[in-house]
Amino acid sequence: MERLSLVQASFHLNGFARAIGWQVEGPLRRQFEWFGELAQRVPVAKLTVPWGPPFAPGLAAQIWDRLQPRKL
């Protein structure tokens, strides 16, 4: 698990847009701005889960524990 910088977080969040290929400028600009604001307010981490589903029991709890500020 890796905590992303503000720039990395904004880049990754924008990379998972729900409307791929959409070219209407207004909504795209707002979405870009919203993801930037989100990245400023909420820590964003990149996590690789190597196998699943099914996922190991307790995996969600382990991820949650690692996401706590003291562990990033």
CHARMM-style PDB file with segment names, atoms N, HN, CA, C and O in Angstrom:
ATOM      1  N   MET     1       0.848  -1.164   0.000  1.00  0.00      PROA
ATOM      2  CA  MET     1       0.000   0.000   0.000  1.00  0.00      PROA
ATOM      3  C   MET     1       0.895   1.229   0.000  1.00  0.00      PROA
ATOM      4  O   MET     1       1.900   1.290   0.708  1.00  0.00      PROA
ATOM      5  N   GLU     2       0.507   2.203  -0.809  1.00  0.00      PROA
ATOM      6  HN  GLU     2      -0.309   2.153  -1.384  1.00  0.00      PROA
ATOM      7  CA  GLU     2       1.297   3.427  -0.944  1.00  0.00      PROA
ATOM      8  C   GLU     2       0.362   4.629  -0.897  1.00  0.00      PROA
ATOM      9  O   GLU     2      -0.611   4.699  -1.648  1.00  0.00      PROA
ATOM     10  N   ARG     3       0.662   5.568  -0.016  1.00  0.00      PROA
ATOM     11  HN  ARG     3       1.452   5.511   0.594  1.00  0.00      PROA
ATOM     12  CA  ARG     3      -0.115   6.804   0.020  1.00  0.00      PROA
ATOM     13  C   ARG     3       0.348   7.678  -1.132  1.00  0.00      PROA
ATOM     14  O   ARG     3       1.547   7.855  -1.348  1.00  0.00      PROA
ATOM     15  N   LEU     4      -0.612   8.223  -1.872  1.00  0.00      PROA
ATOM     16  HN  LEU     4      -1.586   8.078  -1.697  1.00  0.00      PROA
ATOM     17  CA  LEU     4      -0.287   9.017  -3.057  1.00  0.00      PROA
ATOM     18  C   LEU     4      -0.184  10.493  -2.716  1.00  0.00      PROA
ATOM     19  O   LEU     4      -0.882  10.986  -1.830  1.00  0.00      PROA
ATOM     20  N   SER     5       0.691  11.192  -3.426  1.00  0.00      PROA
ATOM     21  HN  SER     5       1.257  10.791  -4.146  1.00  0.00      PROA
ATOM     22  CA  SER     5       0.786  12.645  -3.291  1.00  0.00      PROA
ATOM     23  C   SER     5      -0.486  13.263  -3.863  1.00  0.00      PROA
ATOM     24  O   SER     5      -1.282  12.571  -4.498  1.00  0.00      PROA
ATOM     25  N   LEU     6      -0.675  14.534  -3.644  1.00  0.00      PROA
ATOM     26  HN  LEU     6      -0.029  15.096  -3.127  1.00  0.00      PROA
ATOM     27  CA  LEU     6      -1.856  15.232  -4.150  1.00  0.00      PROA
ATOM     28  C   LEU     6      -1.951  15.113  -5.671  1.00  0.00      PROA
ATOM     29  O   LEU     6      -3.025  14.838  -6.208  1.00  0.00      PROA
ATOM     30  N   VAL     7      -0.844  15.316  -6.358  1.00  0.00      PROA
ATOM     31  HN  VAL     7       0.028  15.538  -5.922  1.00  0.00      PROA
ATOM     32  CA  VAL     7      -0.835  15.223  -7.825  1.00  0.00      PROA
ATOM     33  C   VAL     7      -1.135  13.795  -8.266  1.00  0.00      PROA
ATOM     34  O   VAL     7      -1.952  13.582  -9.162  1.00  0.00      PROA
ATOM     35  N   GLN     8      -0.483  12.817  -7.643  1.00  0.00      PROA
ATOM     36  HN  GLN     8       0.180  12.990  -6.915  1.00  0.00      PROA
ATOM     37  CA  GLN     8      -0.723  11.417  -8.002  1.00  0.00      PROA
ATOM     38  C   GLN     8      -2.176  11.026  -7.743  1.00  0.00      PROA
ATOM     39  O   GLN     8      -2.802  10.350  -8.559  1.00  0.00      PROA
ATOM     40  N   ALA     9      -2.703  11.458  -6.597  1.00  0.00      PROA
ATOM     41  HN  ALA     9      -2.195  12.007  -5.934  1.00  0.00      PROA
ATOM     42  CA  ALA     9      -4.085  11.122  -6.243  1.00  0.00      PROA
ATOM     43  C   ALA     9      -5.053  11.707  -7.259  1.00  0.00      PROA
ATOM     44  O   ALA     9      -5.961  11.015  -7.720  1.00  0.00      PROA
ATOM     45  N   SER    10      -4.869  12.967  -7.611  1.00  0.00      PROA
ATOM     46  HN  SER    10      -4.131  13.529  -7.236  1.00  0.00      PROA
ATOM     47  CA  SER    10      -5.740  13.602  -8.607  1.00  0.00      PROA
ATOM     48  C   SER    10      -5.666  12.869  -9.939  1.00  0.00      PROA
ATOM     49  O   SER    10      -6.686  12.639 -10.588  1.00  0.00      PROA
ATOM     50  N   PHE    11      -4.465  12.510 -10.336  1.00  0.00      PROA
ATOM     51  HN  PHE    11      -3.636  12.697  -9.808  1.00  0.00      PROA
ATOM     52  CA  PHE    11      -4.266  11.789 -11.593  1.00  0.00      PROA
ATOM     53  C   PHE    11      -4.996  10.440 -11.572  1.00  0.00      PROA
ATOM     54  O   PHE    11      -5.709  10.097 -12.515  1.00  0.00      PROA
ATOM     55  N   HSD    12      -4.809   9.685 -10.493  1.00  0.00      PROA
ATOM     56  HN  HSD    12      -4.230   9.964  -9.727  1.00  0.00      PROA
ATOM     57  CA  HSD    12      -5.431   8.365 -10.408  1.00  0.00      PROA
ATOM     58  C   HSD    12      -6.951   8.465 -10.325  1.00  0.00      PROA
ATOM     59  O   HSD    12      -7.655   7.694 -10.979  1.00  0.00      PROA
ATOM     60  N   LEU    13      -7.465   9.399  -9.534  1.00  0.00      PROA
ATOM     61  HN  LEU    13      -6.893  10.024  -9.003  1.00  0.00      PROA
ATOM     62  CA  LEU    13      -8.918   9.548  -9.436  1.00  0.00      PROA
ATOM     63  C   LEU    13      -9.524   9.915 -10.787  1.00  0.00      PROA
ATOM     64  O   LEU    13     -10.572   9.389 -11.160  1.00  0.00      PROA
ATOM     65  N   ASN    14      -8.886  10.795 -11.507  1.00  0.00      PROA
ATOM     66  HN  ASN    14      -8.034  11.222 -11.204  1.00  0.00      PROA
ATOM     67  CA  ASN    14      -9.385  11.169 -12.833  1.00  0.00      PROA
ATOM     68  C   ASN    14      -9.252  10.020 -13.830  1.00  0.00      PROA
ATOM     69  O   ASN    14      -9.987   9.974 -14.817  1.00  0.00      PROA
ATOM     70  N   GLY    15      -8.344   9.113 -13.592  1.00  0.00      PROA
ATOM     71  HN  GLY    15      -7.747   9.150 -12.790  1.00  0.00      PROA
ATOM     72  CA  GLY    15      -8.164   7.973 -14.473  1.00  0.00      PROA
ATOM     73  C   GLY    15      -9.266   6.938 -14.370  1.00  0.00      PROA
ATOM     74  O   GLY    15      -9.383   6.064 -15.229  1.00  0.00      PROA
ATOM     75  N   PHE    16     -10.079   7.030 -13.321  1.00  0.00      PROA
ATOM     76  HN  PHE    16      -9.985   7.740 -12.623  1.00  0.00      PROA
ATOM     77  CA  PHE    16     -11.169   6.083 -13.133  1.00  0.00      PROA
ATOM     78  C   PHE    16     -12.521   6.759 -13.307  1.00  0.00      PROA
ATOM     79  O   PHE    16     -13.487   6.427 -12.619  1.00  0.00      PROA
ATOM     80  N   ALA    17     -12.580   7.687 -14.210  1.00  0.00      PROA
ATOM     81  HN  ALA    17     -11.796   7.957 -14.769  1.00  0.00      PROA
ATOM     82  CA  ALA    17     -13.830   8.408 -14.470  1.00  0.00      PROA
ATOM     83  C   ALA    17     -14.886   7.434 -14.969  1.00  0.00      PROA
ATOM     84  O   ALA    17     -14.572   6.435 -15.615  1.00  0.00      PROA
ATOM     85  N   ARG    18     -16.135   7.736 -14.663  1.00  0.00      PROA
ATOM     86  HN  ARG    18     -16.391   8.548 -14.139  1.00  0.00      PROA
ATOM     87  CA  ARG    18     -17.226   6.836 -15.037  1.00  0.00      PROA
ATOM     88  C   ARG    18     -17.676   7.025 -16.477  1.00  0.00      PROA
ATOM     89  O   ARG    18     -18.365   6.163 -17.023  1.00  0.00      PROA
ATOM     90  N   ALA    19     -17.308   8.119 -17.093  1.00  0.00      PROA
ATOM     91  HN  ALA    19     -16.748   8.819 -16.649  1.00  0.00      PROA
ATOM     92  CA  ALA    19     -17.767   8.405 -18.455  1.00  0.00      PROA
ATOM     93  C   ALA    19     -16.569   8.515 -19.389  1.00  0.00      PROA
ATOM     94  O   ALA    19     -16.219   9.610 -19.830  1.00  0.00      PROA
ATOM     95  N   ILE    20     -15.956   7.406 -19.683  1.00  0.00      PROA
ATOM     96  HN  ILE    20     -16.241   6.517 -19.325  1.00  0.00      PROA
ATOM     97  CA  ILE    20     -14.772   7.395 -20.539  1.00  0.00      PROA
ATOM     98  C   ILE    20     -15.161   7.775 -21.964  1.00  0.00      PROA
ATOM     99  O   ILE    20     -16.151   7.279 -22.503  1.00  0.00      PROA
ATOM    100  N   GLY    21     -14.383   8.645 -22.555  1.00  0.00      PROA
ATOM    101  HN  GLY    21     -13.579   9.048 -22.118  1.00  0.00      PROA
ATOM    102  CA  GLY    21     -14.636   9.072 -23.929  1.00  0.00      PROA
ATOM    103  C   GLY    21     -15.577  10.254 -24.048  1.00  0.00      PROA
ATOM    104  O   GLY    21     -15.794  10.767 -25.145  1.00  0.00      PROA
ATOM    105  N   TRP    22     -16.134  10.687 -22.938  1.00  0.00      PROA
ATOM    106  HN  TRP    22     -15.958  10.269 -22.047  1.00  0.00      PROA
ATOM    107  CA  TRP    22     -17.054  11.819 -22.940  1.00  0.00      PROA
ATOM    108  C   TRP    22     -16.267  13.081 -23.231  1.00  0.00      PROA
ATOM    109  O   TRP    22     -15.192  13.271 -22.662  1.00  0.00      PROA
ATOM    110  N   GLN    23     -16.763  13.948 -24.095  1.00  0.00      PROA
ATOM    111  HN  GLN    23     -17.636  13.794 -24.558  1.00  0.00      PROA
ATOM    112  CA  GLN    23     -16.007  15.123 -24.500  1.00  0.00      PROA
ATOM    113  C   GLN    23     -16.727  16.434 -24.235  1.00  0.00      PROA
ATOM    114  O   GLN    23     -16.335  17.466 -24.778  1.00  0.00      PROA
ATOM    115  N   VAL    24     -17.770  16.420 -23.415  1.00  0.00      PROA
ATOM    116  HN  VAL    24     -18.089  15.581 -22.974  1.00  0.00      PROA
ATOM    117  CA  VAL    24     -18.496  17.640 -23.084  1.00  0.00      PROA
ATOM    118  C   VAL    24     -17.678  18.388 -22.029  1.00  0.00      PROA
ATOM    119  O   VAL    24     -17.454  17.878 -20.932  1.00  0.00      PROA
ATOM    120  N   GLU    25     -17.239  19.591 -22.369  1.00  0.00      PROA
ATOM    121  HN  GLU    25     -17.421  20.006 -23.261  1.00  0.00      PROA
ATOM    122  CA  GLU    25     -16.252  20.296 -21.549  1.00  0.00      PROA
ATOM    123  C   GLU    25     -16.731  20.637 -20.138  1.00  0.00      PROA
ATOM    124  O   GLU    25     -15.995  20.403 -19.179  1.00  0.00      PROA
ATOM    125  N   GLY    26     -17.920  21.173 -19.981  1.00  0.00      PROA
ATOM    126  HN  GLY    26     -18.518  21.363 -20.760  1.00  0.00      PROA
ATOM    127  CA  GLY    26     -18.391  21.617 -18.665  1.00  0.00      PROA
ATOM    128  C   GLY    26     -18.366  20.524 -17.608  1.00  0.00      PROA
ATOM    129  O   GLY    26     -17.722  20.688 -16.572  1.00  0.00      PROA
ATOM    130  N   PRO    27     -19.056  19.407 -17.848  1.00  0.00      PROA
ATOM    131  CA  PRO    27     -19.049  18.335 -16.845  1.00  0.00      PROA
ATOM    132  C   PRO    27     -17.660  17.746 -16.607  1.00  0.00      PROA
ATOM    133  O   PRO    27     -17.331  17.385 -15.477  1.00  0.00      PROA
ATOM    134  N   LEU    28     -16.854  17.646 -17.640  1.00  0.00      PROA
ATOM    135  HN  LEU    28     -17.121  17.939 -18.558  1.00  0.00      PROA
ATOM    136  CA  LEU    28     -15.500  17.114 -17.460  1.00  0.00      PROA
ATOM    137  C   LEU    28     -14.656  18.036 -16.593  1.00  0.00      PROA
ATOM    138  O   LEU    28     -13.885  17.577 -15.750  1.00  0.00      PROA
ATOM    139  N   ARG    29     -14.805  19.321 -16.801  1.00  0.00      PROA
ATOM    140  HN  ARG    29     -15.431  19.694 -17.486  1.00  0.00      PROA
ATOM    141  CA  ARG    29     -14.046  20.289 -15.988  1.00  0.00      PROA
ATOM    142  C   ARG    29     -14.468  20.203 -14.521  1.00  0.00      PROA
ATOM    143  O   ARG    29     -13.624  20.220 -13.625  1.00  0.00      PROA
ATOM    144  N   ARG    30     -15.791  20.109 -14.280  1.00  0.00      PROA
ATOM    145  HN  ARG    30     -16.476  20.095 -15.008  1.00  0.00      PROA
ATOM    146  CA  ARG    30     -16.282  19.992 -12.901  1.00  0.00      PROA
ATOM    147  C   ARG    30     -15.773  18.706 -12.255  1.00  0.00      PROA
ATOM    148  O   ARG    30     -15.363  18.707 -11.094  1.00  0.00      PROA
ATOM    149  N   GLN    31     -15.803  17.621 -13.006  1.00  0.00      PROA
ATOM    150  HN  GLN    31     -16.136  17.621 -13.948  1.00  0.00      PROA
ATOM    151  CA  GLN    31     -15.316  16.352 -12.469  1.00  0.00      PROA
ATOM    152  C   GLN    31     -13.832  16.460 -12.109  1.00  0.00      PROA
ATOM    153  O   GLN    31     -13.417  15.999 -11.046  1.00  0.00      PROA
ATOM    154  N   PHE    32     -13.047  17.059 -12.976  1.00  0.00      PROA
ATOM    155  HN  PHE    32     -13.384  17.434 -13.839  1.00  0.00      PROA
ATOM    156  CA  PHE    32     -11.625  17.252 -12.713  1.00  0.00      PROA
ATOM    157  C   PHE    32     -11.428  18.068 -11.433  1.00  0.00      PROA
ATOM    158  O   PHE    32     -10.584  17.730 -10.603  1.00  0.00      PROA
ATOM    159  N   GLU    33     -12.203  19.137 -11.277  1.00  0.00      PROA
ATOM    160  HN  GLU    33     -12.888  19.412 -11.951  1.00  0.00      PROA
ATOM    161  CA  GLU    33     -12.099  19.981 -10.081  1.00  0.00      PROA
ATOM    162  C   GLU    33     -12.531  19.225  -8.834  1.00  0.00      PROA
ATOM    163  O   GLU    33     -11.895  19.345  -7.787  1.00  0.00      PROA
ATOM    164  N   TRP    34     -13.615  18.440  -8.933  1.00  0.00      PROA
ATOM    165  HN  TRP    34     -14.132  18.342  -9.784  1.00  0.00      PROA
ATOM    166  CA  TRP    34     -14.101  17.675  -7.785  1.00  0.00      PROA
ATOM    167  C   TRP    34     -13.074  16.656  -7.324  1.00  0.00      PROA
ATOM    168  O   TRP    34     -12.860  16.486  -6.124  1.00  0.00      PROA
ATOM    169  N   PHE    35     -12.434  15.974  -8.274  1.00  0.00      PROA
ATOM    170  HN  PHE    35     -12.608  16.112  -9.249  1.00  0.00      PROA
ATOM    171  CA  PHE    35     -11.423  14.997  -7.889  1.00  0.00      PROA
ATOM    172  C   PHE    35     -10.227  15.685  -7.232  1.00  0.00      PROA
ATOM    173  O   PHE    35      -9.632  15.135  -6.305  1.00  0.00      PROA
ATOM    174  N   GLY    36      -9.872  16.869  -7.697  1.00  0.00      PROA
ATOM    175  HN  GLY    36     -10.355  17.316  -8.450  1.00  0.00      PROA
ATOM    176  CA  GLY    36      -8.794  17.623  -7.063  1.00  0.00      PROA
ATOM    177  C   GLY    36      -9.150  17.996  -5.638  1.00  0.00      PROA
ATOM    178  O   GLY    36      -8.314  17.887  -4.741  1.00  0.00      PROA
ATOM    179  N   GLU    37     -10.396  18.440  -5.415  1.00  0.00      PROA
ATOM    180  HN  GLU    37     -11.076  18.528  -6.144  1.00  0.00      PROA
ATOM    181  CA  GLU    37     -10.845  18.776  -4.061  1.00  0.00      PROA
ATOM    182  C   GLU    37     -10.878  17.533  -3.176  1.00  0.00      PROA
ATOM    183  O   GLU    37     -10.488  17.586  -2.010  1.00  0.00      PROA
ATOM    184  N   LEU    38     -11.337  16.432  -3.726  1.00  0.00      PROA
ATOM    185  HN  LEU    38     -11.654  16.390  -4.673  1.00  0.00      PROA
ATOM    186  CA  LEU    38     -11.383  15.182  -2.966  1.00  0.00      PROA
ATOM    187  C   LEU    38      -9.978  14.768  -2.534  1.00  0.00      PROA
ATOM    188  O   LEU    38      -9.772  14.380  -1.384  1.00  0.00      PROA
ATOM    189  N   ALA    39      -9.021  14.847  -3.443  1.00  0.00      PROA
ATOM    190  HN  ALA    39      -9.188  15.162  -4.377  1.00  0.00      PROA
ATOM    191  CA  ALA    39      -7.640  14.471  -3.128  1.00  0.00      PROA
ATOM    192  C   ALA    39      -7.039  15.365  -2.051  1.00  0.00      PROA
ATOM    193  O   ALA    39      -6.159  14.927  -1.311  1.00  0.00      PROA
ATOM    194  N   GLN    40      -7.502  16.620  -1.950  1.00  0.00      PROA
ATOM    195  HN  GLN    40      -8.217  16.976  -2.551  1.00  0.00      PROA
ATOM    196  CA  GLN    40      -7.005  17.524  -0.911  1.00  0.00      PROA
ATOM    197  C   GLN    40      -7.606  17.190   0.448  1.00  0.00      PROA
ATOM    198  O   GLN    40      -6.978  17.430   1.479  1.00  0.00      PROA
ATOM    199  N   ARG    41      -8.813  16.642   0.460  1.00  0.00      PROA
ATOM    200  HN  ARG    41      -9.324  16.447  -0.377  1.00  0.00      PROA
ATOM    201  CA  ARG    41      -9.525  16.407   1.716  1.00  0.00      PROA
ATOM    202  C   ARG    41      -9.360  15.005   2.284  1.00  0.00      PROA
ATOM    203  O   ARG    41      -9.413  14.812   3.498  1.00  0.00      PROA
ATOM    204  N   VAL    42      -9.160  14.032   1.408  1.00  0.00      PROA
ATOM    205  HN  VAL    42      -9.118  14.189   0.421  1.00  0.00      PROA
ATOM    206  CA  VAL    42      -9.146  12.637   1.840  1.00  0.00      PROA
ATOM    207  C   VAL    42      -7.837  11.991   1.384  1.00  0.00      PROA
ATOM    208  O   VAL    42      -7.477  12.096   0.212  1.00  0.00      PROA
ATOM    209  N   PRO    43      -7.122  11.327   2.290  1.00  0.00      PROA
ATOM    210  CA  PRO    43      -5.915  10.621   1.863  1.00  0.00      PROA
ATOM    211  C   PRO    43      -6.267   9.548   0.824  1.00  0.00      PROA
ATOM    212  O   PRO    43      -7.243   8.815   0.989  1.00  0.00      PROA
ATOM    213  N   VAL    44      -5.482   9.462  -0.224  1.00  0.00      PROA
ATOM    214  HN  VAL    44      -4.690  10.057  -0.358  1.00  0.00      PROA
ATOM    215  CA  VAL    44      -5.711   8.475  -1.271  1.00  0.00      PROA
ATOM    216  C   VAL    44      -4.517   7.530  -1.285  1.00  0.00      PROA
ATOM    217  O   VAL    44      -3.363   7.958  -1.313  1.00  0.00      PROA
ATOM    218  N   ALA    45      -4.818   6.249  -1.266  1.00  0.00      PROA
ATOM    219  HN  ALA    45      -5.755   5.901  -1.243  1.00  0.00      PROA
ATOM    220  CA  ALA    45      -3.768   5.232  -1.274  1.00  0.00      PROA
ATOM    221  C   ALA    45      -3.972   4.303  -2.458  1.00  0.00      PROA
ATOM    222  O   ALA    45      -5.097   4.050  -2.888  1.00  0.00      PROA
ATOM    223  N   LYS    46      -2.878   3.811  -2.965  1.00  0.00      PROA
ATOM    224  HN  LYS    46      -1.964   4.017  -2.616  1.00  0.00      PROA
ATOM    225  CA  LYS    46      -2.899   2.822  -4.045  1.00  0.00      PROA
ATOM    226  C   LYS    46      -2.586   1.476  -3.411  1.00  0.00      PROA
ATOM    227  O   LYS    46      -1.582   1.320  -2.716  1.00  0.00      PROA
ATOM    228  N   LEU    47      -3.444   0.526  -3.656  1.00  0.00      PROA
ATOM    229  HN  LEU    47      -4.260   0.653  -4.221  1.00  0.00      PROA
ATOM    230  CA  LEU    47      -3.323  -0.776  -3.010  1.00  0.00      PROA
ATOM    231  C   LEU    47      -3.391  -1.871  -4.064  1.00  0.00      PROA
ATOM    232  O   LEU    47      -4.246  -1.842  -4.948  1.00  0.00      PROA
ATOM    233  N   THR    48      -2.500  -2.820  -3.965  1.00  0.00      PROA
ATOM    234  HN  THR    48      -1.805  -2.844  -3.246  1.00  0.00      PROA
ATOM    235  CA  THR    48      -2.529  -3.977  -4.854  1.00  0.00      PROA
ATOM    236  C   THR    48      -2.908  -5.197  -4.033  1.00  0.00      PROA
ATOM    237  O   THR    48      -2.222  -5.557  -3.077  1.00  0.00      PROA
ATOM    238  N   VAL    49      -4.003  -5.823  -4.417  1.00  0.00      PROA
ATOM    239  HN  VAL    49      -4.561  -5.531  -5.194  1.00  0.00      PROA
ATOM    240  CA  VAL    49      -4.424  -7.073  -3.781  1.00  0.00      PROA
ATOM    241  C   VAL    49      -4.043  -8.178  -4.759  1.00  0.00      PROA
ATOM    242  O   VAL    49      -4.637  -8.286  -5.831  1.00  0.00      PROA
ATOM    243  N   PRO    50      -3.069  -8.991  -4.404  1.00  0.00      PROA
ATOM    244  CA  PRO    50      -2.503  -9.912  -5.375  1.00  0.00      PROA
ATOM    245  C   PRO    50      -3.400 -11.074  -5.795  1.00  0.00      PROA
ATOM    246  O   PRO    50      -3.138 -11.692  -6.827  1.00  0.00      PROA
ATOM    247  N   TRP    51      -4.433 -11.389  -5.046  1.00  0.00      PROA
ATOM    248  HN  TRP    51      -4.646 -10.887  -4.207  1.00  0.00      PROA
ATOM    249  CA  TRP    51      -5.206 -12.560  -5.409  1.00  0.00      PROA
ATOM    250  C   TRP    51      -6.638 -12.423  -4.922  1.00  0.00      PROA
ATOM    251  O   TRP    51      -6.882 -11.878  -3.846  1.00  0.00      PROA
ATOM    252  N   GLY    52      -7.573 -12.910  -5.701  1.00  0.00      PROA
ATOM    253  HN  GLY    52      -7.374 -13.353  -6.575  1.00  0.00      PROA
ATOM    254  CA  GLY    52      -8.965 -12.957  -5.282  1.00  0.00      PROA
ATOM    255  C   GLY    52      -9.862 -12.594  -6.434  1.00  0.00      PROA
ATOM    256  O   GLY    52      -9.353 -12.220  -7.491  1.00  0.00      PROA
ATOM    257  N   PRO    53     -11.127 -12.679  -6.297  1.00  0.00      PROA
ATOM    258  CA  PRO    53     -11.831 -13.316  -5.185  1.00  0.00      PROA
ATOM    259  C   PRO    53     -11.736 -14.829  -5.261  1.00  0.00      PROA
ATOM    260  O   PRO    53     -11.459 -15.344  -6.344  1.00  0.00      PROA
ATOM    261  N   PRO    54     -11.936 -15.536  -4.241  1.00  0.00      PROA
ATOM    262  CA  PRO    54     -12.282 -15.041  -2.910  1.00  0.00      PROA
ATOM    263  C   PRO    54     -11.055 -14.443  -2.224  1.00  0.00      PROA
ATOM    264  O   PRO    54      -9.924 -14.878  -2.439  1.00  0.00      PROA
ATOM    265  N   PHE    55     -11.312 -13.444  -1.403  1.00  0.00      PROA
ATOM    266  HN  PHE    55     -12.231 -13.091  -1.229  1.00  0.00      PROA
ATOM    267  CA  PHE    55     -10.246 -12.775  -0.669  1.00  0.00      PROA
ATOM    268  C   PHE    55     -10.087 -13.425   0.702  1.00  0.00      PROA
ATOM    269  O   PHE    55     -11.020 -14.022   1.240  1.00  0.00      PROA
ATOM    270  N   ALA    56      -8.899 -13.296   1.244  1.00  0.00      PROA
ATOM    271  HN  ALA    56      -8.141 -12.811   0.808  1.00  0.00      PROA
ATOM    272  CA  ALA    56      -8.603 -13.889   2.549  1.00  0.00      PROA
ATOM    273  C   ALA    56      -9.530 -13.309   3.616  1.00  0.00      PROA
ATOM    274  O   ALA    56      -9.853 -12.122   3.580  1.00  0.00      PROA
ATOM    275  N   PRO    57      -9.956 -14.144   4.564  1.00  0.00      PROA
ATOM    276  CA  PRO    57     -10.763 -13.629   5.671  1.00  0.00      PROA
ATOM    277  C   PRO    57      -9.977 -12.554   6.418  1.00  0.00      PROA
ATOM    278  O   PRO    57      -8.776 -12.695   6.645  1.00  0.00      PROA
ATOM    279  N   GLY    58     -10.650 -11.511   6.786  1.00  0.00      PROA
ATOM    280  HN  GLY    58     -11.626 -11.396   6.602  1.00  0.00      PROA
ATOM    281  CA  GLY    58      -9.995 -10.437   7.533  1.00  0.00      PROA
ATOM    282  C   GLY    58      -9.263  -9.426   6.676  1.00  0.00      PROA
ATOM    283  O   GLY    58      -8.671  -8.489   7.210  1.00  0.00      PROA
ATOM    284  N   LEU    59      -9.286  -9.588   5.350  1.00  0.00      PROA
ATOM    285  HN  LEU    59      -9.767 -10.350   4.915  1.00  0.00      PROA
ATOM    286  CA  LEU    59      -8.549  -8.667   4.474  1.00  0.00      PROA
ATOM    287  C   LEU    59      -9.065  -7.236   4.607  1.00  0.00      PROA
ATOM    288  O   LEU    59      -8.278  -6.293   4.676  1.00  0.00      PROA
ATOM    289  N   ALA    60     -10.376  -7.077   4.643  1.00  0.00      PROA
ATOM    290  HN  ALA    60     -11.016  -7.844   4.586  1.00  0.00      PROA
ATOM    291  CA  ALA    60     -10.944  -5.723   4.757  1.00  0.00      PROA
ATOM    292  C   ALA    60     -10.476  -5.040   6.046  1.00  0.00      PROA
ATOM    293  O   ALA    60     -10.147  -3.853   6.034  1.00  0.00      PROA
ATOM    294  N   ALA    61     -10.446  -5.773   7.140  1.00  0.00      PROA
ATOM    295  HN  ALA    61     -10.713  -6.737   7.149  1.00  0.00      PROA
ATOM    296  CA  ALA    61      -9.982  -5.209   8.418  1.00  0.00      PROA
ATOM    297  C   ALA    61      -8.510  -4.823   8.343  1.00  0.00      PROA
ATOM    298  O   ALA    61      -8.109  -3.794   8.886  1.00  0.00      PROA
ATOM    299  N   GLN    62      -7.705  -5.643   7.673  1.00  0.00      PROA
ATOM    300  HN  GLN    62      -8.030  -6.479   7.232  1.00  0.00      PROA
ATOM    301  CA  GLN    62      -6.285  -5.324   7.519  1.00  0.00      PROA
ATOM    302  C   GLN    62      -6.093  -4.053   6.692  1.00  0.00      PROA
ATOM    303  O   GLN    62      -5.261  -3.208   7.024  1.00  0.00      PROA
ATOM    304  N   ILE    63      -6.860  -3.927   5.625  1.00  0.00      PROA
ATOM    305  HN  ILE    63      -7.536  -4.613   5.356  1.00  0.00      PROA
ATOM    306  CA  ILE    63      -6.768  -2.722   4.784  1.00  0.00      PROA
ATOM    307  C   ILE    63      -7.181  -1.504   5.588  1.00  0.00      PROA
ATOM    308  O   ILE    63      -6.501  -0.479   5.562  1.00  0.00      PROA
ATOM    309  N   TRP    64      -8.291  -1.611   6.302  1.00  0.00      PROA
ATOM    310  HN  TRP    64      -8.844  -2.444   6.324  1.00  0.00      PROA
ATOM    311  CA  TRP    64      -8.776  -0.490   7.117  1.00  0.00      PROA
ATOM    312  C   TRP    64      -7.722  -0.076   8.132  1.00  0.00      PROA
ATOM    313  O   TRP    64      -7.484   1.116   8.327  1.00  0.00      PROA
ATOM    314  N   ASP    65      -7.092  -1.044   8.779  1.00  0.00      PROA
ATOM    315  HN  ASP    65      -7.286  -2.012   8.621  1.00  0.00      PROA
ATOM    316  CA  ASP    65      -6.064  -0.748   9.767  1.00  0.00      PROA
ATOM    317  C   ASP    65      -4.887  -0.010   9.132  1.00  0.00      PROA
ATOM    318  O   ASP    65      -4.367   0.942   9.715  1.00  0.00      PROA
ATOM    319  N   ARG    66      -4.469  -0.435   7.960  1.00  0.00      PROA
ATOM    320  HN  ARG    66      -4.892  -1.208   7.487  1.00  0.00      PROA
ATOM    321  CA  ARG    66      -3.345   0.206   7.274  1.00  0.00      PROA
ATOM    322  C   ARG    66      -3.690   1.610   6.787  1.00  0.00      PROA
ATOM    323  O   ARG    66      -2.797   2.442   6.624  1.00  0.00      PROA
ATOM    324  N   LEU    67      -4.971   1.884   6.553  1.00  0.00      PROA
ATOM    325  HN  LEU    67      -5.696   1.209   6.685  1.00  0.00      PROA
ATOM    326  CA  LEU    67      -5.382   3.194   6.077  1.00  0.00      PROA
ATOM    327  C   LEU    67      -5.395   4.261   7.175  1.00  0.00      PROA
ATOM    328  O   LEU    67      -5.504   5.453   6.884  1.00  0.00      PROA
ATOM    329  N   GLN    68      -5.285   3.835   8.425  1.00  0.00      PROA
ATOM    330  HN  GLN    68      -5.196   2.867   8.661  1.00  0.00      PROA
ATOM    331  CA  GLN    68      -5.281   4.806   9.501  1.00  0.00      PROA
ATOM    332  C   GLN    68      -4.036   5.689   9.377  1.00  0.00      PROA
ATOM    333  O   GLN    68      -2.966   5.188   9.031  1.00  0.00      PROA
ATOM    334  N   PRO    69      -4.154   6.986   9.649  1.00  0.00      PROA
ATOM    335  CA  PRO    69      -3.064   7.949   9.387  1.00  0.00      PROA
ATOM    336  C   PRO    69      -1.711   7.540   9.955  1.00  0.00      PROA
ATOM    337  O   PRO    69      -0.688   7.814   9.328  1.00  0.00      PROA
ATOM    338  N   ARG    70      -1.670   6.921  11.073  1.00  0.00      PROA
ATOM    339  HN  ARG    70      -2.501   6.699  11.582  1.00  0.00      PROA
ATOM    340  CA  ARG    70      -0.379   6.569  11.687  1.00  0.00      PROA
ATOM    341  C   ARG    70       0.373   5.499  10.914  1.00  0.00      PROA
ATOM    342  O   ARG    70       1.570   5.314  11.132  1.00  0.00      PROA
ATOM    343  N   LYS    71      -0.306   4.787  10.009  1.00  0.00      PROA
ATOM    344  HN  LYS    71      -1.278   4.938   9.832  1.00  0.00      PROA
ATOM    345  CA  LYS    71       0.314   3.659   9.322  1.00  0.00      PROA
ATOM    346  C   LYS    71       0.624   3.939   7.874  1.00  0.00      PROA
ATOM    347  O   LYS    71       1.274   3.113   7.233  1.00  0.00      PROA
ATOM    348  N   LEU    72       0.192   5.067   7.318  1.00  0.00      PROA
ATOM    349  HN  LEU    72      -0.335   5.738   7.839  1.00  0.00      PROA
ATOM    350  CA  LEU    72       0.461   5.358   5.899  1.00  0.00      PROA
ATOM    351  C   LEU    72       1.879   5.832   5.707  1.00  0.00      PROA
ATOM    352  OT1 LEU    72       2.285   6.124   4.582  1.00  0.00      PROA
TER     353      LEU     72
END
